């Protein structure tokens, strides 16, 4: 595990309809953690995790070679404990699958883990095909995409001097405030979209990286 820098955390939320899209993102040197009931999603994906983390209450009838068990009543979620495990071992890219689900509170707290990963100097991503969810704090260029949706959600009170180029709806240096929906549902137009701003933190929900 010494040379591994990228990890996937599989949670017990809803998987997207196209399971093959998940497997396309796996690399030979990817460390995989299943959090508690996320192991059942691992089975759906036909993926064997390297480690199981959690209270294991929903899968206590299954035997595992590598597991870290925590009590059911604790101060952190299983997903945050998995992030802590990876940060302590200097992983630089952490991706979540199954982070979106029926429990809105769980979904929001899973998204908030992107902030924790960001503060630790690593890159976090939630993959829920066809969407990628990630944070940006500076200029970002997307891959060329013929069509698709991209939204920019302010995570700070103000996004200063926001510029959006090569997307259907452009901005030329406008301050955007938390609570505004002006940057909801932009569209790719077969160009390499670009976003730039002077200050703030943005949550990107996009059909392209």
Long-range contacts (C-beta under 8 A, 24 or more apart in sequence): 1-31, 1-50, 1-89, 3-29, 4-29, 4-30, 4-31, 4-91, 5-29, 5-90, 5-91, 5-92, 5-93, 6-30, 6-31, 6-91, 6-92, 6-93, 6-94, 6-95, 7-31, 7-32, 7-33, 7-86, 7-91, 7-93, 7-94, 7-95, 8-32, 8-33, 8-94, 8-95, 8-96, 8-97, 9-33, 9-34, 9-35, 9-38, 9-79, 9-82, 9-83, 9-86, 9-94, 9-95, 9-96, 9-97, 10-34, 10-35, 10-38, 10-39, 10-41, 10-42, 10-45, 10-47, 10-49, 10-96, 10-97, 10-98, 11-35, 11-38, 11-41, 11-78, 11-79, 11-96, 11-97, 11-98, 11-99, 11-101, 11-110, 12-36, 12-37, 12-38, 12-40, 12-41, 12-58, 12-98, 12-101, 13-41, 13-98, 13-99, 13-100, 13-101, 13-102, 13-103, 13-106, 13-107, 13-110, 14-98, 14-100, 14-101, 14-102, 15-41, 15-44, 15-45, 15-97, 15-98, 16-128, 16-129, 16-130, 17-129, 18-129, 18-130, 19-44, 19-45, 21-129, 21-130, 22-97, 22-127, 22-129, 23-47, 25-95, 25-127, 31-86, 31-91, 33-82, 33-85, 33-86, 35-78, 35-79, 35-81, 35-82, 36-78, 38-78, 38-97, 38-98, 41-97, 41-98, 45-97, 51-85, 53-78, 53-81, 53-82, 53-85, 54-78, 54-81, 77-106, 77-109, 79-109, 79-110, 79-113, 80-109, 80-113, 80-116, 83-113, 83-116, 83-117, 87-117, 87-120, 87-122, 91-122, 92-122, 92-123, 93-122, 93-123, 93-125, 94-122, 94-123, 94-124, 94-125, 95-124, 95-125, 95-126, 95-127, 96-124, 96-125, 96-126, 96-127, 97-127, 97-128, 99-126, 99-128, 100-126, 100-128, 111-203, 114-203, 115-155, 118-201, 130-207, 131-205, 131-206, 131-207, 132-204, 132-205, 132-206, 132-207, 132-208, 132-209, 133-203, 133-204, 133-205, 133-206, 134-203, 134-204, 135-201, 135-202, 135-203, 135-204, 136-195, 136-201, 136-202, 136-204, 137-200, 137-201, 137-202, 138-196, 138-197, 139-194, 139-195, 139-196, 139-197, 140-194, 140-195, 140-196, 140-204, 141-192, 141-193, 141-194, 142-188, 142-192, 142-193, 142-194, 142-206, 142-208, 142-209, 143-192, 143-208, 143-209, 144-190, 144-191, 144-192, 145-188, 145-190, 145-193, 145-207, 145-208, 146-188, 146-190, 147-187, 147-188, 147-189, 147-190, 148-187, 148-188, 148-206, 148-207, 148-208, 149-185, 149-186, 149-187, 149-188, 149-205, 149-206, 149-207, 150-186, 150-187, 150-188, 150-193, 150-204, 150-205, 150-206, 150-207, 150-208, 151-183, 151-184, 151-185, 151-186, 151-204, 151-205, 151-206, 152-176, 152-183, 152-186, 152-195, 152-202, 152-203, 152-204, 153-183, 153-184, 153-202, 153-203, 153-204, 153-205, 154-178, 154-180, 154-183, 154-200, 154-201, 154-202, 154-203, 155-200, 155-201, 155-202, 155-203, 156-199, 156-200, 156-201, 158-199, 158-200, 159-197, 159-199, 159-200, 159-202, 160-197, 160-198, 160-199, 160-200, 161-197, 161-198, 161-199, 162-195, 162-196, 162-197, 162-200, 163-194, 163-195, 163-196, 163-197, 164-193, 164-194, 164-195, 165-193, 165-194, 165-195, 165-196, 166-191, 166-192, 166-193, 166-194, 167-191, 167-193
